[in-house]
Amino acid sequence: MSTRLGWIRVHLGHLGNEKADELAKEAITSTEAEVFTFPLSRSSTKQDLKQRALAKWQRSWDDGINGRSTYEIIKKVGLRNHNWPRQLIQFITGHGPFPSYLFRFGKHPGNCCVCGEPGIPFHYTIKYRLTLSYHLRYRADQHIEAWMKSVTNHRLLTSKIIDLLNFITS
């Protein structure tokens, strides 16, 4: 016996289609009809919920307005913990001892460094003369995203960022 599925236009008197309609109506109106359920396993359900949550989180992350400096480094959300030290997180997010951040909360008189440049983390690793011993080599503005990723991936660069932030806060 073989089964073939296909589409049939409306109800044009096809015996098989008429019988299928009759059986379907009987099944939904009968109190004695057998109910078949095909539950997903617990692990399948967990995996499905996890994938849906990650997809929703990713859409929110892609369309968000906050966290854009972090977004440039971590574009894909996930459950992986990066285990970055506090100082590196402060450097990447800009939420640290920087005038541009402190000014937002009235903790600094302006959002610029004492030299007049914007008081952002990047300034202290490239330009500021008092942090010269902590400066990192930097190529060009169009490569800032790659540069920031390299800072997070190389232990020596991360160590310099930690030392820089410890110097700024001491």
ABEGO torsion letter per residue (X at the ends): XBBBBBBBBEBAGBAAAAAAAAAAAAAAABAABBBBBBBBBAAAAAAAAAAAAAAAAAAAAAABABGAAAAAABABBBABBAGBBAAAAAAAAGBBABAAAAAAAGABABABBAAGBBBBAAAAAAABAAAAAABBBBABAAAAAAAAAAAAABAAAAAAAAAAAAAAAX
